[in-house]
């Protein structure tokens, strides 16, 4: 490699999908310089991910993208699992209610529209550049960081960065170049995905459905921007070519009676997998999104998990690059995120194994058990909450440490907009700002609309104050001065 790099930045991100661009946005708004290298010339124009939850919309709120994304999405109040006879095996309700993140709990999206909103916001930041048709070919580390060799429309160039983030998808050349392997979690099923443009919504189901029919397990879900999706499990002996033929798709769609109500936009065969990278960090390389983990789609958490990675990484990289925190802070990334991710994948696998039964006798026994549980009131009616953080940058042993801190809403105003980005120290009494912490007493006028909700949270945890991390997980509770000191030690005194 040449002695001098052509381009320099704090963070080079390989991959300009939603995870990479969200990370770039969160970094750029902290003043961290970012280059996003995206090998494709344009946003992929067809639907892919279908769902974002309230926590993810809250992340987009921080970068000014939430309102536009919610406007282009659709909400459904139910997610039903039906057997072949149409009986309800499992029903999750309340998907259209406001979740703890302060936004609708479930948002069915059109991914190209989401990506356009995010890229438009990124263009507003001078600290960030998205370079289309740039592909990272290789990288090497030295004492100062990473030197990456990049192919561009103008030929090969170099980028010197403090850190490299591989947000380059399931096949991740960055992960492979680092020699990082995968742990297979034992789920692999091929499915046909059929995306349609809707002409007549009145003829389509208004709720999300899993049809647990052993003859042909099927998914039917809403999408954003006037779309609707069907997914059909591919049976043993069927080839991708056979199942994706127009005549086969017409036959599969016939029972839904939507001829003339929808037009085909996209058909694709996917193998749904569950895998986790063995290491999410290797030196100056960090993995995020599908490069680090892949989950079956049944819980709608694939893209959500990547955005959570971005939120976790962004504040830690910002603390290191802007505020002088030690590099060891990044060692908390995988230990914090992986348990949550394993729970997410576990839920998706459970749903997938419920849906993907093709043996009639096994399906009948499943139906018997699930119908009995529902009749006895033992069936959950809401998707289970994912586990809190139990390690990493938290004040373990204090009430609520590691839990997700809810966003209060009052008269249309949201707490995050009042307090802004970064770490918060919220106390019952007036408190002075600390280094890098936004401190506020509940008696301050700007918190007046939210005071009742915040007092209720503190009461429930028996606390005088709470310190909330920039990714909106609770660092800890206790006395304000003690929390501020503990935060400084946890972030800035790591080895």
Secondary structure, DSSP 8 states (H G I E B T S, - for coil): --SS-SEEEEEEEE--SHHHHHHHHHHHTTT--EEEEESSSS---S----EEEHHHHHHHHHTT-HHHHHHT-B--SEEEEEETTS-EEEEEE-TTSB-TTSSBSEEE--HHHHHHHHHHHHTT-TTEEEEET-EEEEEEEETTEEEEEEEETTEEEEEEEEEEEE---TT-HHHHHTT--EEEEEEEEEEEEEEEEES-GGGS-SSEEEEE-TT--EEEEE-STTEEEEEEE--TT--HHHHTSHHHHHHHHHTT--BTTEEEEEEEEEEEEEEEES-SEETTEEE-GGGTEE--GGGS-HHHHHHHHHHHHHHHHHHHHHH---GGGGGHHHHHHHHHHHHHHHHHHHHHHHHT---HHHHHHHHHHHHHHHHTT-S-SS--------SSSS-TTSTTTTSB----EETTEEHHHHH-SSEEEEESS----BTTEEEEETTSGGGGGGHHHHHHHHHHTT-SEEEE-TTSBEEEEE-HHHHHHHHHHHHHS--
